[in-house]
Amino acid sequence: MKPSIGRASGKKHVQEMCDQRRRSVHQDFALVTAMAWLLMLSGAFHLLWLLLTQSEWEGPLSLRKPALFGLSGGLTLWSIAWVLTKLPTHRLDRSFAMSMGVGLLLEVGLITVQQWRGVASHFNHTTAVDAAIEATMLLLITFVSLGITWLAVRSLWLTSTDAATRVAIQGGLWLLVVSCLLGFAITFAGEWNASTGKSPELWGRAGVMKYPHGAALHAIQLLPLLAYCSTWLPVNSRATLLRATLASQFLLLGSAIWQTVLGRSRFDLDIVGGSLLLGSVLLMVYVAFEIAVGLSRIKRI
């Protein structure tokens, strides 16, 4: 009896330590989470204002930019804080999370300020102030991208969670890294176009350069959300469900890159771009079917 009592006491102590660590971790990132909410509220405000004023959606001076950058930046920052609660702790985690928050706040803030000033935030070298703001934005997003890459590398050693969550975290982070790299690519391509008198928004005849950058940018939210929701469903394999979703995101990204590099619009599909997009859709149909079957099982129970 005594050994079993000792083991039970030891397990309870370990559980208490884990609960205490979890509370401490979430407290450490509370301010970063608040920053994420601030960014999302800013984005939602500008989106609502755009809808109420019936402003133009496209264009360098559109309210779309502070709206989408605010929402996207806030979601990304929230995901960074969440991922840090899942990875093995590092002594620099708290400072790292704060620096990511400040970096994204400043970048989105500068984009918002430029819109309020009535000038373009990107590809704008009209004045020394505009050029300095764009250079600062580039430095900030470079810093944030390096931080995301560091998280992605750390995630490769993640072993303390289930297979589905590992797929969600690792796949989402690496897709975010690729999306960041594509963001730099379209920035340099846009600058090249602008220097030659072409549109910085398009590649070739009709390739929308922001399309590949945004195609899988938010897989880091989609995949963990699916991993969490699938815990409540009696599906055959959560990890398989997550891998199918991850593969779908990669195929969508491949289609977006192919279309843009060839100078084609999103739906001006050739056999390669169309096949990649079809594969992405079919995989998501499979995921939706598995979720529907899981929901039907819950109802029968």
Kinemage of the C-alpha trace (Angstrom):
@kinemage 1
@onewidth
@group {chain A} dominant
@subgroup {mainchain}
@vectorlist {calphas} color= white
{ca met a 1} P 0.000 0.000 0.000
{ca lys a 2} L 2.741 2.427 0.895
{ca pro a 3} L 4.468 2.307 -2.517
{ca ser a 4} L 1.159 2.905 -4.306
{ca ile a 5} L 0.394 5.822 -2.003
{ca gly a 6} L 3.849 7.215 -2.750
{ca arg a 7} L 3.341 6.889 -6.484
{ca ala a 8} L -0.061 8.587 -6.260
{ca ser a 9} L 1.438 11.405 -4.214
{ca gly a 10} L 4.274 11.769 -6.747
{ca lys a 11} L 1.856 11.937 -9.683
{ca lys a 12} L -0.206 14.550 -7.863
{ca his a 13} L 2.922 16.610 -7.207
{ca val a 14} L 3.967 16.403 -10.878
{ca gln a 15} L 0.447 17.413 -11.985
{ca glu a 16} L 0.462 20.378 -9.601
{ca met a 17} L 3.844 21.461 -10.949
{ca cys a 18} L 2.559 21.193 -14.550
{ca asp a 19} L -0.570 23.201 -13.680
{ca gln a 20} L 1.548 25.848 -11.952
{ca arg a 21} L 3.905 26.049 -14.944
{ca arg a 22} L 0.934 26.355 -17.323
{ca arg a 23} L -0.545 29.221 -15.297
{ca ser a 24} L 2.852 30.930 -15.135
{ca val a 25} L 3.372 30.589 -18.890
{ca his a 26} L -0.018 32.085 -19.707
{ca gln a 27} L 0.642 34.957 -17.290
{ca asp a 28} L 4.002 35.597 -18.954
{ca phe a 29} L 2.293 36.046 -22.334
{ca ala a 30} L -0.781 37.948 -21.082
{ca leu a 31} L 0.598 41.310 -22.263
{ca val a 32} L 1.503 39.849 -25.659
{ca thr a 33} L -2.026 38.474 -25.981
{ca ala a 34} L -3.349 41.945 -25.149
{ca met a 35} L -1.180 43.355 -27.954
{ca ala a 36} L -2.681 40.772 -30.306
{ca trp a 37} L -6.196 41.853 -29.337
{ca leu a 38} L -5.244 45.500 -29.871
{ca leu a 39} L -4.056 44.726 -33.403
{ca met a 40} L -7.212 42.745 -34.196
{ca leu a 41} L -9.460 45.483 -32.808
{ca ser a 42} L -7.638 48.042 -34.958
{ca gly a 43} L -8.102 45.837 -38.013
{ca ala a 44} L -11.800 45.270 -37.227
{ca phe a 45} L -12.330 49.026 -36.758
{ca his a 46} L -10.813 49.868 -40.140
{ca leu a 47} L -12.736 47.044 -41.823
{ca leu a 48} L -16.007 48.311 -40.341
{ca trp a 49} L -15.145 51.852 -41.384
{ca leu a 50} L -14.416 50.637 -44.917
{ca leu a 51} L -17.801 48.922 -45.094
{ca leu a 52} L -19.726 51.841 -43.606
{ca thr a 53} L -18.129 54.403 -45.918
{ca gln a 54} L -18.302 52.031 -48.923
{ca ser a 55} L -14.682 52.872 -49.703
{ca glu a 56} L -12.615 51.200 -52.395
{ca trp a 57} L -11.317 47.735 -51.514
{ca glu a 58} L -8.325 47.788 -53.854
{ca gly a 59} L -5.645 50.427 -54.248
{ca pro a 60} L -2.618 51.622 -52.245
{ca leu a 61} L -4.720 54.060 -50.181
{ca ser a 62} L -7.532 51.653 -49.327
{ca leu a 63} L -8.642 51.064 -45.749
{ca arg a 64} L -8.147 47.408 -46.648
{ca lys a 65} L -4.462 47.645 -45.740
{ca pro a 66} L -4.763 48.704 -42.071
{ca ala a 67} L -7.771 46.387 -41.758
{ca leu a 68} L -6.140 43.226 -43.095
{ca phe a 69} L -2.690 43.908 -41.647
{ca gly a 70} L -4.259 44.555 -38.238
{ca leu a 71} L -6.324 41.370 -38.270
{ca ser a 72} L -3.534 39.265 -39.771
{ca gly a 73} L -0.858 40.686 -37.479
{ca gly a 74} L -3.030 40.173 -34.408
{ca leu a 75} L -3.823 36.568 -35.288
{ca thr a 76} L -0.152 35.868 -35.989
{ca leu a 77} L 0.954 37.370 -32.681
{ca trp a 78} L -1.714 35.422 -30.796
{ca ser a 79} L -0.478 32.226 -32.495
{ca ile a 80} L 3.128 32.984 -31.547
{ca ala a 81} L 2.116 33.305 -27.885
{ca trp a 82} L 0.079 30.092 -28.077
{ca val a 83} L 2.897 28.120 -29.729
{ca leu a 84} L 5.287 29.230 -26.998
{ca thr a 85} L 3.016 27.616 -24.394
{ca lys a 86} L 3.391 24.289 -26.230
{ca leu a 87} L 7.141 24.295 -26.857
{ca pro a 88} L 9.744 23.363 -24.245
{ca thr a 89} L 10.478 26.502 -22.246
{ca his a 90} L 13.457 28.701 -23.046
{ca arg a 91} L 14.861 31.424 -20.811
{ca leu a 92} L 14.339 34.017 -23.571
{ca asp a 93} L 10.706 33.136 -24.305
{ca arg a 94} L 9.153 36.049 -22.472
{ca ser a 95} L 11.512 38.639 -23.976
{ca phe a 96} L 11.131 37.011 -27.382
{ca ala a 97} L 7.326 37.177 -27.256
{ca met a 98} L 7.423 40.831 -26.185
{ca ser a 99} L 9.796 41.722 -28.998
{ca met a 100} L 7.516 39.985 -31.521
{ca gly a 101} L 4.569 41.951 -30.164
{ca val a 102} L 6.369 45.284 -30.322
{ca gly a 103} L 7.653 44.519 -33.828
{ca leu a 104} L 4.201 43.720 -35.194
{ca leu a 105} L 2.584 46.655 -33.379
{ca leu a 106} L 5.099 49.063 -34.891
{ca glu a 107} L 4.840 47.614 -38.399
{ca val a 108} L 1.039 47.662 -38.483
{ca gly a 109} L 1.095 51.064 -36.776
{ca leu a 110} L 3.263 52.524 -39.536
{ca ile a 111} L 0.975 51.065 -42.222
{ca thr a 112} L -2.005 52.603 -40.436
{ca val a 113} L -0.300 55.994 -40.044
{ca gln a 114} L 0.504 56.080 -43.757
{ca gln a 115} L -3.128 55.354 -44.636
{ca trp a 116} L -4.303 58.105 -42.321
{ca arg a 117} L -1.793 60.442 -43.940
{ca gly a 118} L -3.333 59.598 -47.312
{ca val a 119} L -0.160 58.115 -48.792
{ca ala a 120} L 0.841 54.602 -49.832
{ca ser a 121} L 2.580 52.510 -47.196
{ca his a 122} L 4.398 50.238 -49.680
{ca phe a 123} L 6.522 51.061 -52.739
{ca asn a 124} L 6.478 54.717 -51.708
{ca his a 125} L 9.725 56.667 -51.905
{ca thr a 126} L 8.124 60.024 -52.721
{ca thr a 127} L 9.658 61.816 -49.740
{ca ala a 128} L 12.469 61.077 -47.313
{ca val a 129} L 9.867 60.413 -44.586
{ca asp a 130} L 7.980 57.915 -46.749
{ca ala a 131} L 11.198 56.137 -47.725
{ca ala a 132} L 12.329 55.971 -44.085
{ca ile a 133} L 8.966 54.557 -42.997
{ca glu a 134} L 9.070 51.839 -45.651
{ca ala a 135} L 12.662 50.930 -44.749
{ca thr a 136} L 11.673 50.713 -41.069
{ca met a 137} L 8.735 48.473 -41.936
{ca leu a 138} L 11.044 46.173 -43.886
{ca leu a 139} L 13.443 45.924 -40.934
{ca leu a 140} L 10.588 45.185 -38.535
{ca ile a 141} L 9.073 42.413 -40.655
{ca thr a 142} L 12.551 40.939 -41.198
{ca phe a 143} L 13.020 40.762 -37.436
{ca val a 144} L 9.594 39.149 -36.942
{ca ser a 145} L 10.231 36.664 -39.777
{ca leu a 146} L 13.533 35.588 -38.212
{ca gly a 147} L 11.721 35.065 -34.921
{ca ile a 148} L 9.069 32.906 -36.596
{ca thr a 149} L 11.813 30.858 -38.257
{ca trp a 150} L 13.432 30.306 -34.859
{ca leu a 151} L 10.108 29.012 -33.526
{ca ala a 152} L 9.712 26.706 -36.540
{ca val a 153} L 13.160 25.200 -35.948
{ca arg a 154} L 12.399 24.707 -32.239
{ca ser a 155} L 9.128 22.969 -33.117
{ca leu a 156} L 11.065 20.153 -34.825
{ca trp a 157} L 11.974 18.865 -31.350
{ca leu a 158} L 8.425 19.059 -30.040
{ca thr a 159} L 7.546 15.725 -28.412
{ca ser a 160} L 5.378 16.666 -25.435
{ca thr a 161} L 2.028 16.693 -27.226
{ca asp a 162} L -0.100 14.422 -29.413
{ca ala a 163} L 0.656 13.721 -33.086
{ca ala a 164} L -2.212 15.856 -34.447
{ca thr a 165} L -1.114 18.921 -32.476
{ca arg a 166} L 2.511 18.393 -33.549
{ca val a 167} L 1.426 18.333 -37.215
{ca ala a 168} L -0.608 21.497 -36.648
{ca ile a 169} L 2.213 23.416 -34.940
{ca gln a 170} L 5.092 22.273 -37.145
{ca gly a 171} L 3.152 22.479 -40.413
{ca gly a 172} L 1.574 25.815 -39.562
{ca leu a 173} L 4.884 27.387 -38.549
{ca trp a 174} L 6.786 26.210 -41.620
{ca leu a 175} L 3.997 27.394 -43.929
{ca leu a 176} L 4.199 30.741 -42.138
{ca val a 177} L 7.968 30.824 -42.751
{ca val a 178} L 7.410 30.133 -46.472
{ca ser a 179} L 4.728 32.835 -46.565
{ca cys a 180} L 7.154 35.324 -45.000
{ca leu a 181} L 9.811 34.452 -47.601
{ca leu a 182} L 7.253 34.961 -50.352
{ca gly a 183} L 6.436 38.320 -48.786
{ca phe a 184} L 10.060 39.389 -49.245
{ca ala a 185} L 10.047 38.013 -52.801
{ca ile a 186} L 6.991 40.040 -53.809
{ca thr a 187} L 8.438 43.129 -52.131
{ca phe a 188} L 11.629 42.921 -54.187
{ca ala a 189} L 9.682 42.040 -57.352
{ca gly a 190} L 7.335 44.958 -56.731
{ca glu a 191} L 10.242 47.350 -56.270
{ca trp a 192} L 11.723 46.086 -59.531
{ca asn a 193} L 8.432 46.638 -61.344
{ca ala a 194} L 8.034 50.108 -59.866
{ca ser a 195} L 11.551 51.072 -60.971
{ca thr a 196} L 10.677 50.093 -64.559
{ca gly a 197} L 7.331 51.859 -64.612
{ca lys a 198} L 5.184 48.738 -64.137
{ca ser a 199} L 2.572 47.973 -61.507
{ca pro a 200} L 4.168 46.782 -58.239
{ca glu a 201} L 1.044 44.711 -57.559
{ca leu a 202} L 1.201 42.487 -60.657
{ca trp a 203} L 3.717 40.061 -62.114
{ca gly a 204} L 3.598 39.615 -65.854
{ca arg a 205} L 0.218 40.062 -67.490
{ca ala a 206} L -2.059 39.420 -64.523
{ca gly a 207} L -0.215 37.558 -61.756
{ca val a 208} L -1.409 38.917 -58.398
{ca met a 209} L 1.756 38.954 -56.299
{ca lys a 210} L 0.011 39.052 -52.923
{ca tyr a 211} L -1.871 35.834 -53.785
{ca pro a 212} L 0.942 33.336 -52.968
{ca his a 213} L 1.970 35.381 -49.935
{ca gly a 214} L -1.498 35.070 -48.414
{ca ala a 215} L -2.482 31.613 -49.700
{ca ala a 216} L -1.255 29.678 -46.645
{ca leu a 217} L -0.356 32.565 -44.336
{ca his a 218} L -2.941 31.585 -41.741
{ca ala a 219} L -2.440 27.830 -41.697
{ca ile a 220} L -0.934 28.439 -38.248
{ca gln a 221} L -4.465 29.305 -37.072
{ca leu a 222} L -6.430 26.846 -39.247
{ca leu a 223} L -4.433 23.735 -38.335
{ca pro a 224} L -4.375 24.181 -34.515
{ca leu a 225} L -8.067 25.098 -34.569
{ca leu a 226} L -8.855 21.884 -36.440
{ca ala a 227} L -6.590 19.903 -34.098
{ca tyr a 228} L -8.468 21.280 -31.091
{ca cys a 229} L -11.962 20.794 -32.549
{ca ser a 230} L -11.150 17.253 -33.660
{ca thr a 231} L -10.560 16.231 -30.033
{ca trp a 232} L -14.330 16.426 -29.572
{ca leu a 233} L -15.086 14.263 -32.612
{ca pro a 234} L -14.941 10.449 -32.828
{ca val a 235} L -12.860 10.503 -36.032
{ca asn a 236} L -10.732 7.569 -37.189
{ca ser a 237} L -7.404 9.425 -36.956
{ca arg a 238} L -6.903 13.035 -35.905
{ca ala a 239} L -3.319 13.013 -37.204
{ca thr a 240} L -4.483 11.841 -40.652
{ca leu a 241} L -7.087 14.600 -40.685
{ca leu a 242} L -4.404 17.177 -39.887
{ca arg a 243} L -1.970 15.796 -42.476
{ca ala a 244} L -4.671 15.971 -45.157
{ca thr a 245} L -5.381 19.604 -44.253
{ca leu a 246} L -1.665 20.410 -44.267
{ca ala a 247} L -1.253 18.784 -47.695
{ca ser a 248} L -4.231 20.794 -48.947
{ca gln a 249} L -2.560 24.008 -47.801
{ca phe a 250} L 0.686 23.087 -49.571
{ca leu a 251} L -1.178 22.314 -52.817
{ca leu a 252} L -3.067 25.615 -52.599
{ca leu a 253} L 0.231 27.411 -52.068
{ca gly a 254} L 1.771 25.572 -55.032
{ca ser a 255} L -1.136 26.584 -57.270
{ca ala a 256} L -0.848 30.217 -56.141
{ca ile a 257} L 2.893 30.327 -56.850
{ca trp a 258} L 2.463 28.657 -60.243
{ca gln a 259} L -0.300 31.035 -61.333
{ca thr a 260} L 1.581 34.132 -60.237
{ca val a 261} L 4.973 33.189 -61.682
{ca leu a 262} L 3.322 32.570 -65.072
{ca gly a 263} L 1.587 35.934 -64.896
{ca arg a 264} L -1.888 34.397 -64.689
{ca ser a 265} L -4.756 35.610 -62.511
{ca arg a 266} L -6.055 33.407 -59.692
{ca phe a 267} L -8.619 31.527 -61.763
{ca asp a 268} L -6.989 31.692 -65.187
{ca leu a 269} L -5.942 28.103 -64.588
{ca asp a 270} L -3.802 25.868 -66.795
{ca ile a 271} L -3.424 22.120 -66.305
{ca val a 272} L -0.759 22.416 -63.577
{ca gly a 273} L -2.333 25.227 -61.595
{ca gly a 274} L -5.765 23.656 -61.976
{ca ser a 275} L -4.575 20.211 -60.874
{ca leu a 276} L -2.893 21.620 -57.771
{ca leu a 277} L -5.994 23.609 -56.852
{ca leu a 278} L -8.264 20.612 -57.495
{ca gly a 279} L -6.079 18.430 -55.280
{ca ser a 280} L -6.304 21.036 -52.519
{ca val a 281} L -10.105 21.186 -52.791
{ca leu a 282} L -10.500 17.390 -52.847
{ca leu a 283} L -8.411 17.006 -49.702
{ca met a 284} L -10.574 19.566 -47.908
{ca val a 285} L -13.687 17.743 -49.117
{ca tyr a 286} L -12.261 14.594 -47.508
{ca val a 287} L -11.619 16.508 -44.262
{ca ala a 288} L -15.148 17.945 -44.317
{ca phe a 289} L -16.566 14.456 -44.917
{ca glu a 290} L -14.647 13.011 -41.948
{ca ile a 291} L -15.862 15.851 -39.730
{ca ala a 292} L -19.453 15.278 -40.884
{ca val a 293} L -19.166 11.545 -40.112
{ca gly a 294} L -17.768 12.376 -36.665
{ca leu a 295} L -20.658 14.765 -35.973
{ca ser a 296} L -23.179 12.133 -37.045
{ca arg a 297} L -21.625 9.647 -34.602
{ca ile a 298} L -21.998 12.163 -31.767
{ca lys a 299} L -25.699 12.595 -32.594
{ca arg a 300} L -26.256 8.835 -32.591
{ca ile a 301} L -24.607 8.578 -29.195
